[in-house]
Amino acid sequence: MAYYFIYKKDEVTTLDFEYLAKLKKASSYVIYADVCVLSDETMMKYNITFKKIPRDIKKV
């Protein structure tokens, strides 16, 4: 299993085919980003679990 965290401090990050092409081969993936534009079929095909980055949490 491979874990990826797509983060840029002042930009919204997107899990898309361009980013997917950069990943190293793994049996499954857990990918954190702001947005995912991949279809459910693509996510199942590549065994990807998407996790949304909780940017809306305010700093105390």
TORPA-4810 file (N, C-alpha, C, O; in nm, 3 decimals):
<nodes>
NODE_1_0.085_-0.117_0.000_0.000_0.000_0.000_0.090_0.123_0.000_0.191_0.129_0.070_M
NODE_2_0.051_0.222_-0.079_0.126_0.347_-0.086_0.037_0.462_-0.040_-0.081_0.467_-0.072_A
NODE_3_0.096_0.554_0.036_0.025_0.673_0.085_0.083_0.796_0.018_0.205_0.811_0.009_Y
NODE_4_-0.005_0.885_-0.028_0.037_1.012_-0.089_-0.042_1.126_-0.029_-0.162_1.113_-0.003_Y
NODE_5_0.026_1.238_-0.008_-0.037_1.358_0.047_-0.009_1.471_-0.052_0.104_1.519_-0.061_F
NODE_6_-0.111_1.513_-0.125_-0.096_1.620_-0.224_-0.135_1.750_-0.155_-0.253_1.773_-0.127_I
NODE_7_-0.037_1.835_-0.128_-0.064_1.955_-0.050_0.022_2.071_-0.099_0.143_2.057_-0.119_Y
NODE_8_-0.042_2.184_-0.116_0.027_2.311_-0.141_-0.043_2.412_-0.052_-0.165_2.425_-0.055_K
NODE_9_0.033_2.483_0.026_-0.022_2.570_0.130_-0.130_2.665_0.080_-0.235_2.676_0.143_K
NODE_10_-0.108_2.732_-0.030_-0.200_2.835_-0.076_-0.276_2.797_-0.203_-0.329_2.884_-0.272_D
NODE_11_-0.283_2.667_-0.234_-0.351_2.622_-0.355_-0.439_2.502_-0.323_-0.409_2.422_-0.235_E
NODE_12_-0.547_2.491_-0.398_-0.630_2.372_-0.390_-0.562_2.263_-0.471_-0.523_2.286_-0.586_V
NODE_13_-0.548_2.144_-0.413_-0.483_2.034_-0.483_-0.588_1.936_-0.535_-0.693_1.917_-0.474_T
NODE_14_-0.557_1.874_-0.650_-0.652_1.787_-0.717_-0.589_1.654_-0.752_-0.480_1.648_-0.809_T
NODE_15_-0.659_1.548_-0.718_-0.621_1.415_-0.763_-0.685_1.395_-0.900_-0.808_1.386_-0.911_L
NODE_16_-0.601_1.389_-1.004_-0.650_1.375_-1.141_-0.558_1.278_-1.216_-0.466_1.221_-1.157_D
NODE_17_-0.584_1.258_-1.345_-0.502_1.165_-1.423_-0.358_1.212_-1.434_-0.267_1.129_-1.439_F
NODE_18_-0.334_1.342_-1.438_-0.197_1.394_-1.445_-0.117_1.352_-1.321_-0.003_1.307_-1.333_E
NODE_19_-0.177_1.366_-1.204_-0.107_1.325_-1.082_-0.097_1.172_-1.075_0.006_1.119_-1.034_Y
NODE_20_-0.201_1.103_-1.116_-0.201_0.957_-1.113_-0.087_0.899_-1.196_-0.029_0.797_-1.159_L
NODE_21_-0.054_0.962_-1.306_0.053_0.916_-1.394_0.191_0.925_-1.328_0.284_0.856_-1.370_A
NODE_22_0.205_1.008_-1.226_0.333_1.028_-1.158_0.359_0.927_-1.045_0.470_0.921_-0.993_K
NODE_23_0.258_0.849_-1.008_0.271_0.760_-0.894_0.353_0.636_-0.925_0.350_0.585_-1.037_L
NODE_24_0.425_0.589_-0.826_0.497_0.462_-0.839_0.398_0.348_-0.826_0.297_0.360_-0.757_K
NODE_25_0.426_0.238_-0.893_0.337_0.123_-0.893_0.321_0.066_-0.753_0.419_0.044_-0.682_K
NODE_26_0.195_0.043_-0.713_0.164_-0.019_-0.585_0.037_-0.101_-0.600_-0.037_-0.085_-0.697_A
NODE_27_0.012_-0.188_-0.505_-0.109_-0.270_-0.514_-0.233_-0.190_-0.476_-0.343_-0.220_-0.523_S
NODE_28_-0.216_-0.088_-0.392_-0.327_0.000_-0.357_-0.271_0.134_-0.309_-0.153_0.147_-0.275_S
NODE_29_-0.359_0.234_-0.308_-0.318_0.370_-0.274_-0.418_0.434_-0.179_-0.538_0.409_-0.188_Y
NODE_30_-0.367_0.516_-0.089_-0.449_0.608_-0.011_-0.393_0.745_-0.043_-0.276_0.773_-0.017_V
NODE_31_-0.478_0.830_-0.100_-0.430_0.960_-0.148_-0.512_1.072_-0.084_-0.634_1.074_-0.092_I
NODE_32_-0.441_1.164_-0.021_-0.502_1.281_0.042_-0.485_1.400_-0.051_-0.375_1.425_-0.101_Y
NODE_33_-0.594_1.474_-0.075_-0.592_1.596_-0.156_-0.718_1.675_-0.124_-0.803_1.629_-0.048_A
NODE_34_-0.729_1.794_-0.183_-0.848_1.875_-0.161_-0.967_1.825_-0.243_-1.080_1.824_-0.195_D
NODE_35_-0.940_1.784_-0.368_-1.045_1.745_-0.461_-1.002_1.622_-0.539_-0.883_1.604_-0.568_V
NODE_36_-1.098_1.537_-0.574_-1.071_1.423_-0.661_-1.165_1.431_-0.781_-1.286_1.442_-0.765_C
NODE_37_-1.108_1.427_-0.901_-1.190_1.433_-1.023_-1.193_1.299_-1.096_-1.245_1.291_-1.207_V
NODE_38_-1.139_1.195_-1.035_-1.140_1.062_-1.096_-1.276_0.996_-1.073_-1.339_1.017_-0.970_L
NODE_39_-1.320_0.918_-1.168_-1.448_0.849_-1.155_-1.437_0.734_-1.055_-1.327_0.690_-1.021_S
NODE_40_-1.551_0.688_-1.009_-1.553_0.573_-0.919_-1.492_0.450_-0.986_-1.424_0.371_-0.921_D
NODE_41_-1.516_0.435_-1.115_-1.461_0.322_-1.190_-1.309_0.326_-1.192_-1.243_0.223_-1.175_E
NODE_42_-1.252_0.444_-1.214_-1.106_0.459_-1.215_-1.049_0.431_-1.077_-0.946_0.365_-1.064_T
NODE_43_-1.116_0.481_-0.974_-1.070_0.458_-0.837_-1.067_0.309_-0.805_-0.973_0.260_-0.742_M
NODE_44_-1.169_0.236_-0.847_-1.173_0.091_-0.822_-1.068_0.019_-0.906_-1.003_-0.074_-0.858_M
NODE_45_-1.051_0.060_-1.031_-0.955_-0.004_-1.122_-0.813_0.001_-1.064_-0.740_-0.098_-1.071_K
NODE_46_-0.775_0.116_-1.008_-0.639_0.133_-0.955_-0.631_0.113_-0.803_-0.527_0.136_-0.742_Y
NODE_47_-0.742_0.071_-0.742_-0.747_0.044_-0.599_-0.705_0.168_-0.517_-0.615_0.161_-0.433_N
NODE_48_-0.771_0.280_-0.545_-0.740_0.408_-0.482_-0.848_0.443_-0.380_-0.967_0.434_-0.407_I
NODE_49_-0.802_0.482_-0.261_-0.891_0.538_-0.160_-0.856_0.686_-0.149_-0.741_0.721_-0.121_T
NODE_50_-0.955_0.772_-0.171_-0.934_0.916_-0.165_-0.977_0.968_-0.029_-1.082_0.929_0.023_F
NODE_51_-0.894_1.055_0.030_-0.926_1.121_0.156_-0.914_1.272_0.136_-0.810_1.321_0.092_K
NODE_52_-1.021_1.344_0.169_-1.021_1.491_0.154_-0.942_1.555_0.267_-0.959_1.520_0.384_K
NODE_53_-0.855_1.649_0.232_-0.780_1.726_0.331_-0.878_1.822_0.398_-0.946_1.897_0.329_I
NODE_54_-0.886_1.822_0.531_-0.981_1.909_0.601_-0.929_2.051_0.620_-0.894_2.091_0.730_P
NODE_55_-0.925_2.126_0.511_-0.874_2.264_0.519_-0.966_2.357_0.594_-0.923_2.464_0.638_R
NODE_56_-1.091_2.319_0.610_-1.186_2.409_0.675_-1.173_2.411_0.827_-1.247_2.483_0.893_D
NODE_57_-1.082_2.334_0.882_-1.057_2.338_1.026_-0.977_2.465_1.056_-0.870_2.488_0.999_I
NODE_58_-1.028_2.545_1.144_-0.962_2.672_1.179_-0.852_2.651_1.282_-0.866_2.571_1.374_K
NODE_59_-0.742_2.725_1.263_-0.635_2.720_1.363_-0.678_2.796_1.487_-0.742_2.902_1.477_K
NODE_60_-0.643_2.743_1.601_-0.681_2.805_1.728_-0.575_2.903_1.769_-0.587_2.967_1.873_V
</nodes>
